[in-house]
Amino acid sequence: MSTLPRIAKSKAKPLVSEEDELPSFLKSFSESEEEEEEWEPKSKVANKRRLPKKTESKPKKAAAPRSTVVRKRTRKTAVKEEPNVSLPIAADEDSKDGLKLLQPKEDGDPKPKTRTKKPKMPQGTKINVSQGKMNNLDNDEIPSTSAPLMENEVKQEKYEEDFTFDEPPLKRIKSTTCPQGKPVKHPGSTKHQEELEMNWDIVQVLSERTNIEPWVCANIICLFRDENTIPFIARYRKELVNNLEADALREVQQTLEELRTVAKKTHATIQKIKKEGKLSGGLLTALLNCKTLDELDHVSAPYKTGSKGTKAQRAKQLGLEPAAISLIENPVELSLFSYIKPNVKGLTTIQEVEAGVQHILADMFAKDKDTLDFIRILCQQRYICIQSALAKVSSKNVNERDVNKFQLYQNFSCNIKNIQHHQILAINRGENLKILTVKVNVPDGLKNEFCRWWRPKRYAKPELMKILHNSVEDSYKRLIYPLLCREFRSKLTSDAEKESIMMFGRNLRQLLLTSPVRGRILMGVDPGYKHGCKLAIISPTSQILHTDVVYLHSGQGFREAEKIRRLLLHYNCSTVLIGNGTACRETEAYFADLIMKKYFAPLDVVYCIVSEAGASIYSVSPEASKEMPDLDPNLRSAVSIARRVQDPLAELVKIEPKHIGVGMYQHDVSQTLLKATLDSVVEECVSFVGVDINICSEILLRHIAGLNANRAKNIIEWREKNGPFISREQLKEVKGLGPKSFQQCAGFIRFNQEYIRTFCSNQQTKLAAEGHALMAKADVQVTSKKQGKKKSKPAANVSVRPNPLDQTCIHPESYDVAKR
């Protein structure tokens, strides 16, 4: 399609040469270029190699920065003397800035002589290139200290650049040269390379779709590739992601997964078509240009298994493709009569030849990237609306009650730019139920402009111009318009589903982070008619004190009131929590009447209504059976109602989020994406609040960032075997908890220092008593010392001292900084 006239006009020549493709932090600069325009590549000035012989004694002055101003001045003088051997170096450990340049390392000992060569960039994605260009634009993003170095100094630089996984990332410290603090590059971002290569840069596309800076997107890709969790990134890697919130990180993660899915399916399609022997250069380029699944389906549809082939493919098999290309390129020399073959079906008459050429041209127009881009730009400038109407057959097959639910959308029309997400989901549901018919209305002006878009390069005869005009109209009507409708519907549905899931996540977060009611004895009431109202009284530490059933709505209300009063007085309980299910209003009126009459005096009793969504499902779940094995399932729901007020986070994490019922159209959206998002929100809430590892349940531990069911179970087993944890460092002793898991979860785990001090003092008293008994039995001092050493081994917890920082949200990797 490169021969088509409009494409040739629209394509711009690239202004960037191969030499400019290098990241700016790998290029050195001269003094004269710095004065005129900073961060200009050295390759434009000189390519000569010089050896650092004359100035061998001077580098020490430049390599010892005393302050930011002095360093800048000495750097310039050094570059002026030896511009071709300048090398970005890491700042000294003593310097205040603490800035360090991130660059790919070369094998072997680097020497100043070889540093003037252009380093080879890894093939594949363009992420390195894009980062290099960004560095070129922000010239003070990473200040370099350029100076000729001797061999031992280069070795020292290489040693300083090495980093371990558990160390904190490099941070930008505000200084005189960087008062605002500049973007920080992730250590692995310069080496990032996608497994599946496409014709587009994943960082740039991700940045365009999420409206986030490219350097942040590159860092996020590297952080997710290193298996970092969203809570950990949001709290402990803020400088790498420009202080993005957890919701924004979750959106980037979802978009990244979508792009990788497109790349994966594209390469699978390429392999399939290649195996069939139908892969051409143009088709390969078209497939690699696809950025969405809709585009991929549009390009690959004719090559799917079982497809009869398009009209264009059948015309190409008859040998009419040269005629179609000639009509665009050189219509003067084209004669369609030469293609007539009376014995071949499809080529017997001139009309059949013209139809075949027309189908090939229509297919060429519909598959051309520039044409589709032009059409999409036109669509953005036009009023395009989505319309829904009542289906004709709906009244016969569908219940009238269901039809009335969609009364708002039986004659509905709205601009696709202004339509609300819930309206899209409602229209889609009505269409799936065959109650509504939906269509996208594109104005005719769009078609007219598109028809003027194509014309041959040279003068063509009127009959050939007619074929071309018919081809353009056929391409728009048969191929491009349906594609646009599918794209609009797909994008609207995708955005609506994402918003629905994000809203579910926001509602769930508010519910989980509801303020707890601590320090009170509570009575939970699960109301009911026939089976009575279930009661459960729990202590301030969520222990079950008493459970019972009372029948308030069967004529025994007065007798049951005495029973309730006796329970409240006995356990000194003054707070009643009523579930909002069946018989809620009657139960509320019953308690309100007793409270108004001061029936529970001297107690000042209050009540509140609690959402019991998910309580019944939880009461018959395996977790509830394990936690309350001797309790009737009906009574378990009353316990759950009371606990979700006492500690909403600890209780609601036991229930599957979609059963809590705070979502919109939750059954119409992708269940996989919904579950992943809600689990991520629960993990975020539990992690940010933090858990006391010595008293929390196994179910709560599962939702800590970096932990799963097996690791939580191992932590509980270690705690039961060895006693309470005293320090975060002891987590490393748990089976299955490696360095990566420890890094992700350590900052979100808390330690109650009073509880630990009590435990340690009891252990020391116990050990001291055992030591005195051993000393009395010992005959020789040497044997007594040996016995003392042997007896001190089992007490592993006593050898570990409590750390006050363990009860804060400070990560162990930052303890040294916090102590300083």
N, C-alpha and C positions, 0 to 999 in steps of 0.2 A: 504493500500500500504506500510505499515511500514515493512512488511515481505520481501520485495524485496531486493535482495542482494546489488545492487549498492547504494540504498538509505542508507542502514545500514552502508556502508563504508563511504559515503560522509558526514553523519551527525556528527558534532562535539559536544562533551559534553559541556554543559554550565559551565563556570568557576565561575559564580557569584551565591552566595548562597542567601537565602531569607533575611538574615540579611544585606547583601550588597545592597539589593534593596532600602534601605532607602536613601533619599537625604543626601548628605554630610553635609548640614548645620543643620541637626537635630542630628548629632552625635557629641559627645565630645571626646576629645583626651587627652592622657597622655603626660607628659614631655619627657619620654624616647622615645616614638614613634615619637614625633615631631623631635627629633634630628636625628633619623635614616631615617624616611620617613614621610613627612608631609601628613596630610589629610587621615590617615588610620583609619578605623572605630574602635570605642572604643570596640565594641562587641567582637573583636578578643582577647582582653586582659583580661577583667574581667566583670563579671555580678553581682558582689556583691553590695548590697545597704548599704550605710553608711549615718548616720545622721550627719548633720553639727553642732555637739555639741562642739567639742574641739576648733574649729577655728571660733567661733561665733563673736569674736570682730575684726577679721582681714579683713573681706570683704571690709570694707570701704576704706582701702588703695588701693585695687585692682580696686575698682569701681570709683575711681576719677582720670581719666587720665589727666596728665598735658601736655603731648606731645606724639607723636607717639612712640618714643623710650622708654620713661618711661612706657607707656601702655603695650608695648610688654614685657618688663622685668617683670612687676608686674603680668601680665597674666600668665607667665610661673611659677612664684613662687606659685601663687594661685593654679594652676592646679597640681603642684607637691604635695601640701599638701592634697588636696581633689580632686582626679581625677574623682571620680564617681558622683559628684554633680555639675560638671562644666556646665555652661549654657550660650549659646550665648546671649549677651545683646546688646541693642542699645546704640550707643555712646551718650555722654551728648550733650546737646544743645550748650554748650560752646566750644566743641572740634572743631578743625579746619577741620578735615576730614569730619565730618558730615555724616559718614557712618552708615547705618542702615541695619540690617539683615532682610530679608523677610522670614517669616516662618508661617505655618498654626497655628492659635490660637486654644487653647482648651477651652471648656466651663468651666465656674466657675473660681475661683481664683487659678491660678497655684501655686504650692508650690515646694520648692526644693526637698522634699522627693519623689514626684511623677515624677520628671523630669528624673529619671534614667530608667523609663520604656520605652520600645520601642513604639513610637506612631504608631497607625494603619494608614496605607495609604489608600486613597480612591480607591475602585475597579474601573475597567474600563480601560481607556487608559493608556499607559505607559509614558505619558509626564512627570509626576513627577519623574519617575525613570530615564529617560534620562537626565533630568536636574540635578538630584542628581549625576549622573555619570560625567556630565560635570564639576560640582563643584569639584568633586574629582580629576579630571585631572588638572584643573587650581587651584592650591592650594592657590594662593594668590588672587583669584578672589574676594572673600568676606572675608576680615580679620575678625576673630572673637575675641572677648574679653571674654575669659572664666574665670569665677570666681564664687565662691559660693555666693549666694545672700540671703538676708533676705527677709521676706514676703513683707514688704513695698516697697522694691526695685523692686521686681517682679511686684507688682501692678503698680509701676511707669513705668516699661518697657512696660507693656500692654497698658498703656495709651498713651505712645509715639508712639507705633506701629499703633494705630488707625489713619486712614487718611480719609479726606473728598474727595468727587469726584472732586470738583473744584480746589483742590490744585495741584501745579505742581508735576511731578514725582520726585522720589529720583534721585539725580545726583551724578556722581562720580567726586570728586574734586581731582586734582592732588596733591599728597603728597609725602613724602619721601618713604613711603612703597609702594605706587602705582604711580610711576612717569608717567606711560603711561595713567592712567585712565582705569579702568576695566569695563567689560560689566555690564550693569545695568539690574536687573530683574524687570519685570513689577509686580506691587503689586498683581495682580490676577493670575500670571502665575503659582504659586505653587499649586493653587487649580483648574487649568484648567482640564476639563474633557469633552470629546466628547460625544454627546448624543448617537450616534450609534457606538458600539464597533466593531472593526475588529481585525484580527490577526497581523496587522502591526501598527506601531506607526506613527500617522499622522505627527508629527513634524519631524521624521527622513526621511520619504518619501518626505515631502515638501522640506527639506534641500537638499536631493539628486537630486531632479528634478530642483531646482532653483539655486544650488551651493551657498547657503547662510548658514551661521552658524546656528546650531540648536537653540541656545539661542535666536537668532534674530527671527527665525521662530516662536518660542513659544511666544515671545512678540507680534509679528504681529498678531498671532491668537487671543490673548487676546484683543488687541486693536480693531480689527475688530469686535470681539464679543461684545465689549462695544459700538459699533456703532460710532466709530471714522472715520472721512473722511480722504481720502488720502492727501489732502492739509494740513490738521491739523497735521497729523502724520509726514509728511515730514518736516514741519517747526517747530512744537512745541514739538515733541517727538523724536528728532534726536538721543538722547542718548539711547533710547530704541531699535531703529532699526539700530544702527551702521551707521548713516548718509546715509541711502539708498535714492536714488532719487525716484521721483514719479513714473517713468516708471517701476523701479524694484518692487516697492510696488504693482503696478497694475498687474504685472506678477505673483507675489506671490498670490495676491487675486484671479486671474483667476485659478491658479493651485489648490488653496485651495477649490474653488468651484467645480472643477472637482473631487477632491478626495471625497468631501462630497456627490456629486452626485452618485459616485460609491458606497459609503457606504449606501446611501439611497436606491438605486436600489437593492443592494445586500440583504438588510434586507427585502425589499418587496418581492423579489424572494424567500427568505427563508420561509416567512410566507405563500406564495402561495403553495410552494411544501409541507410544513408541513401540510397544510389544506388538501391536496390530499393524505396524508399518505405515501409519497414516500421519506421522509427525513431520511437519514442515517447519522451516525457519520462521515464517510469519506466524504460524499457529503457536509455536513455542514462545515467541515474544508476546503475543496476545495473552497467553496463559500467565506468563510471569508478570504481566502488568496488572492482573486482577488484584483488587484490594478488598473485595467483599465476596461472599458466597454467591450472591445474585449475579455478579459479573462473571464469576467462574462458571455458573450454570449456563449463562447465556452463550459463552464461548464454546463450552464443551458439549452442549446439548446434541449437536449433530453426530457426535462420535460415541454416544452412549450405546450400550449393548441393546440390541433389539430395535434400534432406530432404523427406519427405512432409508434414511439419508434425506437431506433437504433438497429442494428444487435446484438450488445452486450446485450442490454436489452432483446431482444427476446430469446437469448441463455441462459441468466440467468433465465428466466421464465421456461425454460426446465430443469433447475437444473444442469447446466454444470459449474457453478462458482467454486465449490469445486475442480473439475478436473483441472481448469486453475490455481488455487492457488497451488495445489499439484504439477503441472508441474514445478513451480518455486521453491517451498520449498523442496519437496521430490519426485523427478521424479522416483526413484527406485521402489517405491511401487505403482506407478500409472498404472492402466490398463484401457484403454479407452473402451475396449470391454464390460466392466461391465455396461457401460452407454447406450448400444444399447437396444432400446425398439421398436420392430417391429410395434407395434400398435400406436405409438406416432409419429406424423408428425415432422420431423426434427431430429429424433433419430433412424431412421430405418436402416441406414447403418453407417459403421465406418467413411466414408468420411464426412457425415453430422455432426457427433460428432466432428471430427477434425476441421471442419469449424467453428462450434459453439465455441469451445475452442479458436480457433485462433481469432475470433471476440472479445471475452472477454479480451484476453491478449492485443490485439491492443488498445482497449478502456482504459485498465489499464495503458498502457505505455503513451498514449496521455494525460491522466488526471493527471499523476504524476508530482508534482511540481519540484522535483530534475531533472527529465528528461527534462522538458521544460527549466529549468535554464541551463542545460548542452548544450542543442541545441542552446540557445541564445548566450552562450559564444562562441560556435563554429562559429556562424554566424558573430560575431564581428571579428574573425580572418580570414574570407574568403572574396573573392571578390564577392559581390552580386550586381547585376546591375538591373536597371529597363529599360525595352525596350518598345518602341511604334512603331507601323506600321500603314499604311493606311488600313482601314477596307475594306473588299471586296465589301460589299453592299453599301458603302458610295456614289459611283459614280451615283447610280441609284436614291437614295432618297434625296440626299443633293445637294444644289446649288454649282456649281463649284467655285463660288467666295468664299464661306465659306471654301471649301477644300483648296484653295490656301493660306488661312490665316495660315494653319497648315503645311506649306511646310517644315519647319525646323524639325518637329517632325514625318515626314512620314517614316523615317528610323533612329530612334534615340535610342541611348544606352548610359547609364551613371551609374557610381558607385553611390549607394544610399548615400554614405558618402560625395560625392562631388557635387551632383546635387543641383542646385539653387532653391530657393523657387518659383520664378516666372515660372520656367520650370515645376514644379509640378502642379501649378495652370493651366498652359496652357494645359498640358497633360490631366488633369482631365476635363477641359472644352471640349477638343476634344473628349474624351471618352463619355461624356454626350450627345454630339451632334451626336454620332455614326459615327464620322469621323475617329477616331483612335481606335485601339485595344492595350491594355496595359497588360504587364505581368512582373512578378518579376522572374529573372533567378537566381536560387540557384545552385551552382556547385554540381556535383555528389559525390565529395569527402566528402561532409558533410553527405550524406546518408550512405556512407561506414563506416565512423567513428561511426555514430549512431548505425549501425547494430552490431558493435563490442561491444557496450556499455552494452547490455543485455546478460546474460548467467545464467543458473540455478546454485543453490548453490552446488548441488552434480552432480555426473556423471549421464548422461541421455542417453537413447538409441538413436541410429541414427534417428529413425522415430520421436521421440519426439523432438530432436534437430531441425529436419526439420520443425516441426510445430512452434517451437519457432522462428526460422529464418524467416519463412513466416509471422508470427505475427508481427515481428519488421518491416519488409518491408511494410506490409499492413498498419501498424500504421503510418509510415512515409508518405507513398504515399497518403493515403486516409484521414488522420486526421491532422498530424503535418504540412506537407508542406502547405496545404491551410491555416492553422492557421497562419503560419509564413508570408505568402503573405498578409493576411489581416492585420496583425500587422504592417508590413513594410509600406503598403499603408496608413493605418490609421495614423501612426505616422508622415509620410512625409506630408500628407495632413494637419494634425493638426498643425504641425510646420509651414508649409507654410501659413496657414490661420492666425496664430498668428502673423507672421512676416508682413503679408500684413496689418493687422489691426494696428500693432504697427507703421508701416511706415506711414499709413494714419494719425495716431495720431501725429507723429513727424512733418509731413507736415502741419497739421492743426495748431499745436502749433506755428510753424514759421510764418504762415499766420496771426494768431491772435495777435502775439507779434510784428508785423511790426511797425516800428516807425511811429507815427502819424504826420500829417502836421498841426500844430496848428497855430492859430493867423492869418489865411488867409481867405479871401473871395474866394470861389471856384465856378466854373461853371462845373456842370456835364453834359455830352453829351451822350445820348443813341442813337447811330447812326441807320439809317434805310433808305430804298429807297422809297417805295411807301407811307408809312405813315409818312415820314419825320423824322428828328432828334429831339429828345426831349431834351429840355434844362431845367436845374434847377440851380438857384444861391442860395447858402446858406451862412449864416453869420459865423463868427468864433465860435459861440456857437451853430452851427448846426440848426439855425432857417431858415425856407424857406423864402427867400426874393422875388423870382420871378420864375415863370415857363412859358415855351413857347414852340412852335413847329416851326421849320424852315425846308424848303425843299431845301437842298443844291445840290441834285443830279437830279433835274428835269428841268434844264435850267434856274432856278431862283437864281443861286448862287450869282451873283453880287448884286442883290437887297437885298438878305438875309444877305450879308456881312455887309451892312450898319446897319441893325437891330442889328446884333451881336455886332458891334462896339459901337453902342449907349448904349446897355445894359452893356457892360464891362466898359465904361467910367462912366456911371451913378452910378454903384455900386462899382467903383474902384476895379474891379476884374482883376487880372493878371495871374490867373492859370486856365487852361482848362483841364478837365479830360475826356478822350474819352474811352467809353466802347469797349471791344475787340470783339464785336459780328459782326453781318451782317453790311456791308458797313463801317467797321472800317478803312480799308486802304484808301478808297476814302476820308473819313472824315478827316483822318490824313493828307493826301496830301493837302486837301483844306485849313486847318488851317496852315500848314507849309508854304504854298505859301503866305498867307496873312501876316504871321509873318515875312517872309523873305523880303517882300515889305514894312515892317514897317507900315502896314495899321492901326494898333491899337495905333500909337504914340499919346500922349507921354507915354502910358503904355508899359512896357516891358513884353509882354505876353509870357508865356511858356506853354507847354502842355505835357501830359504824357498819356500812354495807361494803362488802368485799367482792371483787370479781372472782368467781369460782371456775373460770374457763380453764379446762384441762385438769381439774381436780379429780373428776371421775375417771378419766383415762389414766392418770397417774396412780390412782388407788388400786388398779388391777395390773400395774406394770411390774416387771421383775425387780426393779429397783425398790419399789414400795414393799414387795413381799420380802425382800432381803432385809430391809430396814426395820419393818414392823411385822415380823412373821406371825405373831400370835394375835394380831388384830384383824377384826372383820373389815373387808374392803369398804363398806359403807362408813365405818368410823375413821378409816384412814383419810377420807376426803375432808372430814371435819378437822383432823390434825393439820392437813395441808393448808386449809383456809386460815387457821390460826398462825401457822408458821410463815405464810407469805406476807403477813403484816409485820411479824417480829423481825424477819430478815428476808426481804423480797428476793435479793440476789441469790442467796444460798438455796432457797426453796424453788424458785422458778427455773433454775438451770436443770432441775430434775425432769422438767416437762419439755417435750419436743416443742420448739418455738411456734410451729404453725398451728398447734392445738391451743395456743393462748388466744388466738383470734383477734389480733390487732392489725390485720392486713387488709388490702383492697384487691379484690379479684385474685386472691392468692391461688385459686385452683386453675386459673386461666394462664398463668405464667409458667416459665420453665421451672420445673420442680428441682432440677439439679442445681440451677443457679440460685434459686430461692434458699435451698438447704445450705449451700456453701456460704451465702451471704449472712444468713441468720446465725449459723455456727460461728462465723467470723465476728459478728457483733457480740455474741455471748462471750467469746474468748477475749474480745477487747474490753468488755465491761468487767469481767472477773479479773483480768490482768491489771487494769488500771486501778481498781479498788484495792487489789492485793488480798492474799489469804494468809492466815496464820497457819503455818504448816504443821504445827503440833496439835491443833484441835479441829482442823477442817476435815470434811468428809472426802471420800474417794471421788464421788461424782463431781464435787467442786474442783478438785485437783485436775481432773481431766481437761477442764476448760482453760487452764493456764497455758499461755503461749509456750510452745516447745514441748509440752507434755501430751501424752495420750493415755488410753485406758491402761495399757500394760505398764507404762512408767508410773502412773498414779498408784497402781496396785503395788508395785515394787517399793514405792516410797512408804506406803502404809505398812507393808510387811517389815521394812527396815525399822520404822518407828516402833512397832510392837515388839520387835526383837531387841533393839538396842536402847530403847527409851527415846525421849524427845530429842529433836535436833537442837543443837546449841549454836551452830554457825552455818552460814551458807556453804562454806567449804565442804561440810560433811555431805552435801548433796552429791558430790563427786564419787562418794563411796557406794551410792545406790546402783544396783545392777541395771544396766541398760541406759543409764544417764551419762552420755558422752559429753565431750567438750562443747559441741554445738548445742545440744539440748540445755546444758548448764548455762551457756551464754544467753539463750533465749528466755529462760524461765527465772534466772537468779534474781533479777531486779523486781519481780512481781511477787516474791515470797517474803513474808514478814515473820518476825520472831518476837514473841512477848517476853521482854527482858525480866519482868517480875516472876513469871512462871519458871523461866530458866534459872534465875538466881535461887529460887526456892528449891528446885530440883538439885542444883549443884551443891547447895549447903547440906541437903539431906544425904547426898552421896558421900560428901566429905566426912560427915559425922559417922556414917556407916563404915566407911573405910578406916577411919581413925580407930573405931572400936575393934574392928578386925585386926588392925595392926598391933594394938595393945595386947590382944589375946595371943597373937603370934609371938610377940616379944617375950611374954611370960613363959611360953613353952620352949623358947630357943635356949640352947645351952652355950653356944659359941657366938660371938659377935659377927664373925664372918658369915656363918649360916643364917643369922637373922637378917643380915643385909641382903643376902641372896633371896631369902623368902620374901622380903619386902619388895624387891624388884619383880619377882614373879607375880606377886599379888596385885601389883599396880597395872598389869597389862590388860585385864578384862575391862577396867574402867576406861573405856575409850573416850567417853564424853567428858570426863574430868580433865583430860589432857588438853581439850579444846576450850579456849577461852571465849566467852560471849563477846561479840563485837557490837558496840552501840549502833554502828551504821547499818547493821542487819535489819533494824526495825524501820528503816527509811526506804525511799524509792531510789536511792543512789545505787548504781550498778557496781558490782565488785571490781570491774575494770577501771573505775574512777576513784577507788578508795584512796590511792596515793595522792591524787589531786585534792580530794576532800580533806585529807589529813594535813596537807601542807597549808 
